[in-house]
Amino acid sequence: MKTFSRLKKEGSLDDKLDKAVSDEIKKRKLARHPVNATDDYKMKTKKNLAFKFPTPSGEMMFHVYLRKMPGPTKGVMAFNYDLEDK
């Protein structure tokens, strides 16, 4: 049986997917500080589609959407993503 503290350390699937997308954004040097904006559904347009890349398992594709954060922040981008079968 898993305790609550053990489950909290393992993290959820959403946290792992967010981390994978954030790492890919940093690797491609699109933003220094990516901010998760998964509740912003209006951001998912062709205009904001930045790139696609495969999941670590290779069975699906991430579609990543980026937009600049308002204000004088430099290097901060909001991101949202979708998963799609190959």
HELIX and SHEET records of a PDB file:
HELIX    1   1 PHE A    4  GLU A   10  1                                   7    
HELIX    2   2 LEU A   13  LYS A   27  1                                  15    
HELIX    3   3 TYR A   41  MET A   43  5                                   3    
HELIX    4   4 LYS A   46  ASN A   48  5                                   3    
SHEET    1   A 4 HIS A  33  ASN A  36  0                                        
SHEET    2   A 4 VAL A  76  ASP A  85  1                                        
SHEET    3   A 4 MET A  60  LYS A  68 -1                                        
SHEET    4   A 4 LEU A  49  PRO A  54 -1                                        
END                                                                             
